Amino acid sequence: MPQIPGTDLTVSDLCLGANVFGWTADEPTSFALLDRFVDATVSTQAPFVDTAESYGRGRSEEILGNWMAERGMRDRMVVATKASRLEKERPLSAAEIRTAVEGSLRRLQTDRIDLYYAHYDDEATPLEETLRAFDELVQAGKVRYVAASNYSPERLTEALETSERLGLARYVALQPHYNLMERAAYEDRLRDVAAGSGIGVLPYYGLARGFLTGKYRAGERVDSPRSEGASAYVGERGDRVLDALEQVAQTHGVTTATVALRWLADRPTVVSPIASARSVEQLADLLPMQDLVLADEETQALDEASA
């Protein structure tokens, strides 16, 4: 079962992305998505949900907080959120982190955040200041563990070394952009840092902005807020990846999205991929990844198609 290294957080095979809450999924739809997600999570795992203060300028956190309060679900969930950039001049300064976490705790209607990310690196703020502020939150019990998102290999290494040198809470996880269509940025250097330091990886855009659902082909028009981003992958390589996904999906009687997420979950260092859905029907297409087992030759075919 997936567990974030160096923590006691045993999480679901799929991390539900809450970025759509209050955007393409209104509150009733978001509640239905969360209900379905929890129902599909095995009892030995904690349903894992990822949000950020910047998603809907706090609306995503509010919806998740409302749902947890109404359903009495806080103690069963693993909740990740982020200190985001927004219009802040120094988003990872100690003062901004303290303000951000209090806002997130209030909107989530909780007394602690399980996994708290630096959403983007802030090179204007010394890493020592950022890490001391995060450590302060951990010592106060407001945050259980801290993590990094969108960090370069160099800055992630420096952050980990700084925490070690100063005896501060260290980043236990990394959230990078990583999927079948976006492999190089992570695999070329970040993967080695993650593996060498023993931190868990929780990739976002696991479905390449929806491209890996198979809806986006040359000449096809799709009504989706993400269609422009997904369409960037249309072409020879994209077709090759979709063809490989479809072959595997047909063998198992699942969707291409299910296969793409399972491939990602099986990557070295990956704990749980993040994916979102704007309807219960879309979510239903993703959930079978939790039980899917890919044969070695199927994984190899996907590796080769996406190389």
PyMOL commands that set and color helices and strands:
alter all, ss='L'
color gray80, all
select helices_A, chain A and resi 27-40+55-71+74-76+94-108+127-140+153-166+184-197+208-213+227-231+236-252+256-265+280-290+296-306
alter helices_A, ss='H'
color red, helices_A
select strands_A, chain A and resi 11-17+46-50+78-83+113-118+143-149+171-175+200-201+274-275
alter strands_A, ss='S'
color yellow, strands_A
deselect
rebuild
show_as cartoon
